[in-house]
Amino acid sequence: MRGEAESRDDFQEGYYSASILGGVGLPLNESEISRRHAEVTFDPRTKKFYITDLHSTNGVAINAKNIQPDIPHEISPGVHIQLGPSVIVRFEI
């Protein structure tokens, strides 16, 4: 979502989401990433970002703690998101 807004305050109307797609939307060559692995969303009312595991085969972890599928978990800049056993990304806006 980098580059779409200058800051969190620039996200005003609507509901934003970005799917994390293994092999489709991201340049990842990882067999452990599901086709629809996770989704990052922004709630303009609370001005917070969330990640939801979309029932991926190998799971999602935030700062090394596994999250449950279908439950949005708040994320903030600097957290490490693990997708499957070997892909770790740092969330920044």
C-alpha positions as CSV (number, residue, x, y, z in Angstrom):
1,M,0.0,0.0,0.0
2,R,3.1,2.2,0.0
3,G,2.8,5.2,-2.3
4,E,-1.0,5.4,-2.2
5,A,-1.2,8.0,0.5
6,E,1.2,10.3,2.3
7,S,0.2,9.2,5.8
8,R,-2.5,7.4,7.7
9,D,-4.5,10.7,7.8
10,D,-4.7,10.6,4.0
11,F,-6.9,7.5,4.2
12,Q,-10.3,9.1,4.6
13,E,-13.2,7.4,2.9
14,G,-13.9,3.8,2.2
15,Y,-12.4,0.5,3.2
16,Y,-9.0,-0.5,1.7
17,S,-7.7,-4.0,1.3
18,A,-4.8,-5.7,-0.4
19,S,-4.6,-9.4,-0.9
20,I,-1.3,-11.2,-0.4
21,L,-1.2,-13.7,-3.2
22,G,1.4,-16.4,-3.5
23,G,2.7,-16.6,-7.1
24,V,0.2,-14.2,-8.5
25,G,0.4,-10.7,-7.0
26,L,3.8,-10.9,-5.4
27,P,7.2,-11.8,-6.9
28,L,7.5,-14.8,-4.6
29,N,8.8,-18.1,-5.7
30,E,7.6,-20.0,-2.6
31,S,5.6,-23.1,-2.7
32,E,4.6,-22.6,0.9
33,I,2.5,-19.4,0.1
34,S,-1.1,-20.1,-0.7
35,R,-2.8,-18.6,-3.7
36,R,-4.9,-16.5,-1.4
37,H,-2.7,-16.4,1.7
38,A,-3.7,-13.2,3.7
39,E,-5.3,-9.8,3.3
40,V,-4.2,-6.5,4.7
41,T,-7.0,-4.0,5.3
42,F,-7.2,-0.4,6.5
43,D,-10.2,0.9,8.6
44,P,-10.5,4.7,8.0
45,R,-12.7,5.1,11.2
46,T,-9.9,3.8,13.5
47,K,-7.0,4.6,11.1
48,K,-5.6,1.2,11.8
49,F,-4.3,-1.6,9.6
50,Y,-5.2,-5.2,10.0
51,I,-4.0,-8.6,8.6
52,T,-6.3,-11.6,8.2
53,D,-5.1,-15.1,7.4
54,L,-7.4,-16.4,4.6
55,H,-7.2,-20.0,5.7
56,S,-3.7,-20.4,4.2
57,T,-2.2,-23.8,4.4
58,N,1.0,-22.7,6.2
59,G,-0.4,-19.8,8.3
60,V,0.5,-16.3,9.1
61,A,2.4,-15.0,12.2
62,I,2.9,-11.5,13.5
63,N,6.2,-11.0,15.3
64,A,6.6,-14.9,15.5
65,K,3.1,-15.4,17.0
66,N,0.7,-17.4,14.9
67,I,-2.7,-15.8,14.2
68,Q,-6.0,-17.6,13.8
69,P,-7.7,-17.5,10.3
70,D,-10.6,-15.2,9.6
71,I,-9.8,-12.9,12.5
72,P,-8.4,-9.4,11.6
73,H,-5.3,-8.7,13.7
74,E,-4.0,-5.2,14.1
75,I,-0.6,-4.4,12.6
76,S,1.5,-1.4,13.0
77,P,4.7,-0.1,11.2
78,G,7.7,-2.2,12.0
79,V,6.0,-5.5,12.8
80,H,7.3,-8.7,11.1
81,I,4.7,-10.7,9.2
82,Q,5.6,-14.3,8.5
83,L,3.9,-16.0,5.6
84,G,4.3,-19.8,5.8
85,P,7.6,-21.2,7.2
86,S,10.1,-19.1,5.3
87,V,8.8,-15.7,4.1
88,I,9.1,-12.8,6.5
89,V,8.2,-9.2,5.6
90,R,8.3,-6.0,7.6
91,F,5.2,-3.9,7.4
92,E,5.7,-0.3,6.7
93,I,3.4,2.5,5.4
